[in-house]
Amino acid sequence: MARGERPHRDQCAELPASIVHQSQGGYGVFYAVILLGIVGINLLNLYGIFMSTTSIVTALTALRVGPRVRVLIVTLAATVGTTVGLSASSDFLGNFLNFILLLAYFLIPWTAINLADFYLVRKETYDIPPIFDPAGRYRGVDLRTATAYAVGVATELPFVNSGFYVGPLVAPLGGADISWCIGLVTSAAAYIFLMRQFTRVDDGELVAANPSF
């Protein structure tokens, strides 16, 4: 490879094997380091999945998360993750990149709505206890928020440029993927517009004038 030339993706994939081959017999050390790294990273991944799942479940239901439920959640997560990883191993880097892009397409409108809600709608004012109360004022699904999220994702689609989907407006833009910009703006704008139905009360809290949308 010439100096200054960027390595091809296949060359990057072969780099770890090349390093092990040059270790002059120290294969065991390299394999041990790689194994410990994989175990450590996946323990953090399983912990994140467990915490996210239990936070959602306990917020929406009265289910108590005991040892059996913990083991079940971690086992299911490990099984699904291993299955997906093995099925994508033939082109892992490409599939992983597509997975990250897929997450971004859905997380960007969600992030925009949260920022707009915190800084522009509720002005950094929240009633914390009802957030953890399934019967509190924040219960259920707010159709205005869901609509704004759907608008953000839908307006991203024509500008998506990924390995699994290419939008119709990518070619006129020279192949640029600006879907994240579009989703960021449209979801926030739609949310702010729909949240104008909220009325500010004396204590500064925002309540819905028409909760049924």
C-alpha positions as CSV (number, residue, x, y, z in Angstrom):
1,M,0.0,0.0,0.0
2,A,1.4,3.4,-1.0
3,R,2.3,6.0,1.6
4,G,-0.7,8.2,2.4
5,E,-3.2,5.8,0.8
6,R,-6.2,4.9,2.9
7,P,-6.5,1.2,3.6
8,H,-9.4,-0.8,2.1
9,R,-12.0,-2.1,4.5
10,D,-10.9,-5.7,3.8
11,Q,-7.3,-4.7,4.7
12,C,-8.6,-3.2,8.0
13,A,-10.4,-6.5,8.8
14,E,-7.2,-8.5,8.2
15,L,-5.1,-6.2,10.3
16,P,-5.6,-8.0,13.7
17,A,-4.7,-11.3,12.1
18,S,-1.6,-9.8,10.7
19,I,-0.5,-8.4,14.1
20,V,-1.0,-11.9,15.7
21,H,1.0,-13.5,12.9
22,Q,3.9,-11.1,13.6
23,S,3.9,-11.9,17.3
24,Q,6.5,-14.7,16.8
25,G,4.6,-17.4,18.8
26,G,2.8,-15.2,21.4
27,Y,-0.6,-16.3,20.1
28,G,-1.9,-17.2,23.6
29,V,-1.3,-13.7,24.9
30,F,-3.1,-12.0,22.0
31,Y,-6.0,-14.4,22.2
32,A,-6.3,-13.9,25.9
33,V,-6.3,-10.1,25.5
34,I,-8.9,-10.3,22.8
35,L,-11.1,-12.6,24.8
36,L,-11.0,-10.5,27.9
37,G,-11.8,-7.4,25.8
38,I,-14.8,-9.1,24.2
39,V,-16.0,-10.3,27.6
40,G,-15.6,-6.9,29.2
41,I,-17.4,-5.0,26.4
42,N,-20.3,-7.5,26.2
43,L,-20.8,-7.4,30.0
44,L,-21.3,-3.6,29.7
45,N,-23.6,-4.1,26.7
46,L,-25.7,-6.7,28.7
47,Y,-25.8,-4.3,31.6
48,G,-27.1,-1.5,29.4
49,I,-29.8,-3.7,27.9
50,F,-30.8,-4.9,31.3
51,M,-31.1,-1.4,32.8
52,S,-33.0,0.0,29.8
53,T,-35.4,-2.9,29.8
54,T,-36.1,-2.8,33.5
55,S,-36.5,1.0,33.5
56,I,-39.2,0.7,30.7
57,V,-40.9,-2.3,32.3
58,T,-41.1,-0.9,35.8
59,A,-42.2,2.5,34.6
60,L,-45.1,1.1,32.6
61,T,-46.1,-1.9,34.7
62,A,-46.2,-3.0,38.3
63,L,-43.8,-5.9,37.6
64,R,-41.2,-6.5,40.2
65,V,-37.7,-7.4,38.8
66,G,-36.4,-10.2,40.9
67,P,-33.4,-12.6,40.2
68,R,-35.4,-14.8,37.8
69,V,-36.5,-11.8,35.7
70,R,-32.9,-10.5,35.7
71,V,-31.5,-13.8,34.5
72,L,-34.2,-14.1,31.8
73,I,-33.6,-10.6,30.4
74,V,-29.8,-11.1,30.3
75,T,-30.1,-14.6,28.7
76,L,-32.5,-13.4,26.0
77,A,-30.3,-10.4,25.3
78,A,-27.1,-12.5,25.0
79,T,-28.9,-15.1,22.8
80,V,-30.3,-12.5,20.4
81,G,-27.0,-10.5,20.3
82,T,-24.9,-13.6,19.6
83,T,-27.3,-14.8,16.9
84,V,-27.3,-11.4,15.1
85,G,-23.5,-11.2,15.4
86,L,-22.9,-14.6,13.9
87,S,-25.4,-14.0,11.1
88,A,-23.7,-10.7,10.2
89,S,-20.1,-12.1,10.4
90,S,-19.6,-12.5,6.7
91,D,-19.5,-8.7,6.3
92,F,-19.4,-7.5,9.9
93,L,-18.0,-4.0,9.3
94,G,-20.5,-3.3,6.6
95,N,-23.4,-4.7,8.6
96,F,-22.3,-2.9,11.7
97,L,-22.1,0.4,9.9
98,N,-25.6,-0.1,8.5
99,F,-26.8,-0.9,12.0
100,I,-25.3,2.3,13.4
101,L,-26.9,4.4,10.6
102,L,-30.3,2.7,11.3
103,L,-30.0,3.7,15.0
104,A,-29.1,7.2,14.0
105,Y,-32.1,7.6,11.7
106,F,-34.5,6.8,14.6
107,L,-32.5,8.4,17.5
108,I,-32.0,11.9,15.9
109,P,-35.8,12.8,15.9
110,W,-36.1,11.4,19.4
111,T,-33.1,13.6,20.5
112,A,-34.5,16.7,18.8
113,I,-37.9,16.3,20.5
114,N,-36.3,15.9,23.9
115,L,-34.2,19.0,23.5
116,A,-37.1,21.0,22.1
117,D,-39.3,19.9,25.0
118,F,-36.6,20.6,27.7
119,Y,-35.4,24.0,26.5
120,L,-38.3,25.5,24.4
121,V,-41.6,23.9,25.6
122,R,-41.2,23.2,29.3
123,K,-38.4,25.7,29.9
124,E,-36.4,23.2,32.0
125,T,-39.4,22.6,34.4
126,Y,-40.5,19.1,35.2
127,D,-42.5,17.5,37.9
128,I,-40.2,14.6,38.7
129,P,-42.3,12.2,40.9
130,P,-45.1,11.7,38.2
131,I,-42.5,10.6,35.7
132,F,-42.1,7.4,37.7
133,D,-45.8,7.0,38.3
134,P,-47.7,4.9,35.7
135,A,-50.9,6.8,36.6
136,G,-49.2,10.3,36.8
137,R,-49.7,13.2,34.5
138,Y,-47.0,11.9,32.1
139,R,-48.7,8.6,31.7
140,G,-49.5,6.9,28.4
141,V,-48.5,8.0,24.9
142,D,-48.9,11.6,23.9
143,L,-50.2,11.6,20.3
144,R,-48.6,15.0,19.6
145,T,-45.2,13.7,20.5
146,A,-45.7,10.5,18.5
147,T,-46.9,12.5,15.5
148,A,-43.8,14.8,15.7
149,Y,-41.5,11.7,15.9
150,A,-43.2,10.1,12.9
151,V,-42.9,13.3,10.9
152,G,-39.2,13.4,11.7
153,V,-38.5,9.8,10.6
154,A,-40.7,10.2,7.4
155,T,-39.0,13.3,6.2
156,E,-35.6,11.6,6.7
157,L,-36.4,8.8,4.2
158,P,-35.9,10.7,0.9
159,F,-32.4,11.8,2.0
160,V,-31.1,8.5,3.5
161,N,-28.0,7.0,1.8
162,S,-27.1,3.7,3.3
163,G,-26.3,0.1,2.4
164,F,-29.9,-1.0,2.9
165,Y,-31.8,2.0,1.5
166,V,-31.1,5.0,-0.8
167,G,-33.6,7.8,-0.9
168,P,-34.8,9.4,-4.1
169,L,-33.2,12.8,-3.3
170,V,-29.7,11.4,-2.6
171,A,-28.6,11.5,-6.3
172,P,-29.5,15.1,-6.8
173,L,-27.4,16.0,-3.8
174,G,-24.3,14.2,-5.2
175,G,-24.7,11.2,-2.8
176,A,-24.7,13.3,0.4
177,D,-26.7,11.9,3.3
178,I,-28.4,14.9,5.0
179,S,-31.2,12.9,6.5
180,W,-30.0,13.7,10.0
181,C,-30.3,17.4,9.4
182,I,-33.8,17.1,8.0
183,G,-35.0,14.8,10.8
184,L,-33.5,17.1,13.4
185,V,-35.2,20.2,12.2
186,T,-38.6,18.7,11.1
187,S,-39.2,16.7,14.3
188,A,-38.3,19.6,16.6
189,A,-40.5,22.0,14.5
190,A,-43.4,19.6,14.4
191,Y,-43.2,19.0,18.2
192,I,-43.1,22.7,19.1
193,F,-46.0,23.5,16.7
194,L,-48.1,20.7,18.2
195,M,-47.2,21.5,21.8
196,R,-48.7,25.0,21.4
197,Q,-51.8,23.4,22.7
198,F,-50.2,23.4,26.1
199,T,-51.2,26.1,28.6
200,R,-48.9,27.5,31.3
201,V,-50.4,27.5,34.8
202,D,-49.4,29.6,37.8
203,D,-46.7,27.3,39.1
204,G,-44.9,27.3,35.7
205,E,-45.8,23.7,34.8
206,L,-47.2,23.0,31.4
207,V,-50.4,21.1,31.1
208,A,-52.3,19.9,28.0
209,A,-55.3,22.0,27.1
210,N,-56.6,19.0,25.0
211,P,-54.9,15.8,26.1
212,S,-56.8,13.7,23.5
213,F,-55.2,15.7,20.7
